[in-house]
Amino acid sequence: MIRVDAIWLGMEPLDMRAGTESALARVVGAFGAARPHHGYVFLNRRCDRLKVLVCDGIGIWLGARRLHGGSFAKVALIENMALSRSQFDALVLGLPWQRMGEHGVITMV
């Protein structure tokens, strides 16, 4: 399988008609480079589709996901952000990924 050490969420929407070259150009423009073993996630404007570009050090993988109903949970991002694996897993399922990890910790009852 593809090794992914870091996952990044892009703040600008991506046109879902974009192919590998256009998505790679967006990654380089937004993140400065497509680093090996990093995944880059972009949502469309309606937040009902996403694309993930992964650079494996040899080539580029591009995957897409569309929800049949509803939309992916998105917050207004000021800048591109890193996602934990649990946040990414929740995002692709359409769950509130912002509550995963440290943000979902309950410290007071």
Solvent accessible surface area in square Angstrom, and as a share of the most:
residue,aa,sasa,rsa
1,M,235,1.05
2,I,55,0.28
3,R,142,0.52
4,V,49,0.28
5,D,90,0.46
6,A,27,0.21
7,I,13,0.07
8,W,75,0.26
9,L,0,0.00
10,G,2,0.02
11,M,67,0.30
12,E,91,0.41
13,P,31,0.19
14,L,8,0.04
15,D,71,0.37
16,M,34,0.15
17,R,212,0.77
18,A,13,0.10
19,G,39,0.37
20,T,54,0.31
21,E,134,0.60
22,S,62,0.40
23,A,1,0.01
24,L,45,0.22
25,A,65,0.51
26,R,77,0.28
27,V,0,0.00
28,V,72,0.42
29,G,68,0.66
30,A,41,0.31
31,F,44,0.18
32,G,57,0.55
33,A,33,0.25
34,A,24,0.18
35,R,128,0.47
36,P,73,0.46
37,H,42,0.19
38,H,35,0.16
39,G,1,0.01
40,Y,3,0.01
41,V,0,0.00
42,F,3,0.01
43,L,3,0.01
44,N,16,0.08
45,R,201,0.73
46,R,167,0.61
47,C,22,0.13
48,D,28,0.15
49,R,89,0.33
50,L,2,0.01
51,K,22,0.09
52,V,26,0.15
53,L,2,0.01
54,V,13,0.07
55,C,15,0.09
56,D,35,0.18
57,G,48,0.46
58,I,171,0.87
59,G,32,0.31
60,I,57,0.29
61,W,131,0.46
62,L,57,0.28
63,G,36,0.34
64,A,76,0.59
65,R,101,0.37
66,R,124,0.45
67,L,29,0.15
68,H,169,0.75
69,G,58,0.55
70,G,66,0.63
71,S,58,0.38
72,F,3,0.01
73,A,28,0.21
74,K,62,0.26
75,V,59,0.34
76,A,103,0.80
77,L,32,0.16
78,I,164,0.83
79,E,121,0.54
80,N,38,0.19
81,M,53,0.24
82,A,55,0.43
83,L,12,0.06
84,S,52,0.33
85,R,154,0.56
86,S,47,0.30
87,Q,13,0.06
88,F,33,0.14
89,D,56,0.29
90,A,5,0.04
91,L,0,0.00
92,V,27,0.16
93,L,110,0.55
94,G,24,0.23
95,L,91,0.45
96,P,57,0.36
97,W,3,0.01
98,Q,46,0.20
99,R,168,0.61
100,M,74,0.33
101,G,47,0.45
102,E,148,0.66
103,H,138,0.62
104,G,37,0.35
105,V,84,0.48
106,I,148,0.75
107,T,127,0.74
108,M,166,0.74
109,V,188,1.08
